[in-house]
Each structure stands twice: as C-alpha cells, then as structure tokens.
Amino acid sequence: MKKEIKNFEKIVGIVLIILTIISLVMSALLYTNIIYSCSYDTTDLNGLLVSKPFDIVLWIDNILIYLFGLFYIISAVQSKKEVLIKVSFAIFSIMTTMVASTLIINGIASIFHIF
C-alpha cells in the first residue's frame, strides 16, 4: 500500500511540473501580447492567442492543474514527508494559471480603486 501511494505522489508531482511549465509558457505569451500590443505589431502572436486550439489547451491546462494540485496536496499530507515544500509547490502551480492570475490582478485593481 505504501509503495502505491509513493508512486502515485511521484506521478502526480511529475504531471504537475509539466502542467506548470505549460501554464508558465502560456502566461508568458499572453502577457507579452498584452504588454507589447500598444507599441508593436503583435498580429501574429494575437492570432495564436485567439485561436480555438490555444483556448482549449489553456482551459484544459488550468483545470488539470487545479485537480492535480489538489491531489498533490492530499498525498503530501498523507505521506507526511516534506509537506511544506510540496504544498507550497502545489499552491505555486495553482497561482500560475490564468484564472488565478486574473483574480489576483482584479483583486489588486479593486484595492487601488482602478475600476
């Protein structure tokens, strides 16, 4: 039983790392388009970002990060090894999603009465 839990935690951790890397790359593309669209021609990048495949991958990645992050937190608490590091990584992964980024940005905007 212990070996199955250990393998499950390892697999979930590896998948969460891959999903986080994908999320960080997608966030970099989106923020690059937002920052440089006023000054430079970002038509090619914008064309990629508004495409259906990009949108589908974005939402699937976000949902999977939330699911695998939750599973990783649960397995880390059950294993009782390096709980703080594992839970911190899971929270970091969740914060890299566009949903969390949007909520954080809107929260900061409301604190400073931007809208």
NORGISUL-V963309 format. One record per residue. N is the residue number from 1. RES is the residue in one letter. PSI is psi in degrees with one decimal (* if undefined). Layout:
((N RES PSI) (N RES PSI))
This chain:
((1 M -43.2) (2 K -38.5) (3 K -38.5) (4 E -41.0) (5 I -40.2) (6 K -44.5) (7 N -39.8) (8 F -45.3) (9 E -39.6) (10 K -44.7) (11 I -44.6) (12 V -39.4) (13 G -43.7) (14 I -43.7) (15 V -40.3) (16 L -36.3) (17 I -45.7) (18 I -44.9) (19 L -36.4) (20 T -40.5) (21 I -44.0) (22 I -43.2) (23 S -41.1) (24 L -39.8) (25 V -43.7) (26 M -40.1) (27 S -40.3) (28 A -42.2) (29 L -44.9) (30 L -45.1) (31 Y -33.5) (32 T -43.4) (33 N -41.4) (34 I -44.1) (35 I -44.0) (36 Y -0.5) (37 S -24.1) (38 C -33.2) (39 S -27.7) (40 Y 166.2) (41 D 107.9) (42 T 32.2) (43 T -44.0) (44 D -46.1) (45 L -40.5) (46 N -37.1) (47 G -38.3) (48 L -42.7) (49 L -27.0) (50 V 4.5) (51 S 153.8) (52 K -45.1) (53 P -39.8) (54 F -42.7) (55 D -42.0) (56 I -46.2) (57 V -39.1) (58 L -48.9) (59 W -39.4) (60 I -42.8) (61 D -44.4) (62 N -45.8) (63 I -44.1) (64 L -35.8) (65 I -42.3) (66 Y -43.8) (67 L -51.1) (68 F -32.1) (69 G -42.1) (70 L -45.1) (71 F -38.8) (72 Y -39.8) (73 I -44.6) (74 I -45.1) (75 S -31.7) (76 A -40.7) (77 V -37.9) (78 Q -37.9) (79 S -24.4) (80 K 25.3) (81 K 126.3) (82 E 45.3) (83 V -44.6) (84 L -43.0) (85 I -44.1) (86 K -42.5) (87 V -38.8) (88 S -42.1) (89 F -40.6) (90 A -41.5) (91 I -41.4) (92 F -43.5) (93 S -42.3) (94 I -37.0) (95 M -15.4) (96 T -9.1) (97 T 155.5) (98 M -30.3) (99 V -48.7) (100 A -40.4) (101 S -42.7) (102 T -42.3) (103 L -40.2) (104 I -45.3) (105 I -44.5) (106 N -35.3) (107 G -44.4) (108 I -39.9) (109 A -38.6) (110 S -31.9) (111 I -40.5) (112 F 12.7) (113 H 44.9) (114 I -33.2) (115 F *))
